[in-house]
Amino acid sequence: MIPQRWLIVCSAMSSAGLLWSAALIGGLLAGVRLVPTAAAVAVAAALTVPGVIAGVIGNRWYYRTTRPRSPWSLTSWVPPHVPHWAGMLAGVLFFAFWLAVVVAFAGLDGSPELRDGQYVLTDNGRTTVVTESDHTRQDHLQQQISLGVLGALAVGATFMTGAVLTHHAAPQPTETQSAGRPLA
């Protein structure tokens, strides 16, 4: 079992990772880079990854599931004691981060580099000289992709650790709620 305190810490960290990623993506969409890419991604990863690990392990131990019972039913993806609004909110936030990643990928024109004092984009061996603003935009899109992926993971981590933390207060499920097996 994962200690309750560790789950609380991981849940708080993944929540902070979610907010960190969302704030930095918001800044990038407004045209302002609040933190350099390396620091932004390192902090987001440090806040998110422990929660993902704790959430996956905790949910696996508590619910003994390997896959949803029905792929298109929300109730098969959400533990029985978690309110549906919480599952829906997690889905909306996950979709928002996913959309940020897709939009950033759509805007990428190459890998931004600085060569001999010129701003260039390299794409499939082809190098194009660009303006500083185009170079900066491409750099922002790369940061947005990294933060979007980590933000989506943070949503899942927050949801999973929250489900495990609230499990003790849940009513006992019926056999049909757990695919024939009682929940631990």
KADA-V990711 format. One record per backbone hydrogen bond with DSSP energy under -0.5 kcal/mol. NH is the residue of the N-H (numbers start at 1). CO is the residue of the C=O. If there is no record, write none. Layout:
NH	CO
NH	CO
This chain:
7	3
8	4
9	5
10	6
11	7
12	8
13	9
14	10
15	11
16	12
17	13
18	14
19	15
20	16
21	17
22	18
23	19
24	20
25	21
26	22
27	23
28	24
29	25
30	26
31	28
32	27
34	32
40	36
41	37
42	38
43	39
44	40
45	41
46	42
47	43
48	44
49	45
51	48
52	48
53	49
54	50
55	51
56	52
57	53
58	54
59	55
60	56
61	57
62	58
63	59
64	60
73	70
74	72
76	73
77	73
77	74
78	74
82	79
86	83
87	83
88	84
89	85
90	86
91	87
92	88
93	89
94	90
95	91
96	92
97	93
98	94
99	95
100	96
101	97
102	98
103	99
104	100
105	101
106	102
107	103
108	104
108	105
111	122
112	110
113	120
115	113
115	118
118	115
120	113
120	118
121	128
122	111
123	121
123	126
126	123
128	121
130	119
135	131
136	132
137	133
138	134
139	135
140	136
141	137
142	138
143	139
144	140
145	141
146	142
147	143
148	144
149	145
150	146
151	147
152	148
153	149
154	150
155	151
156	152
157	153
158	154
159	155
160	156
161	157
162	158
163	159
164	160
165	161
166	162
167	164
169	166
170	167
177	174
178	174
178	175
179	176
180	175
181	178
184	62
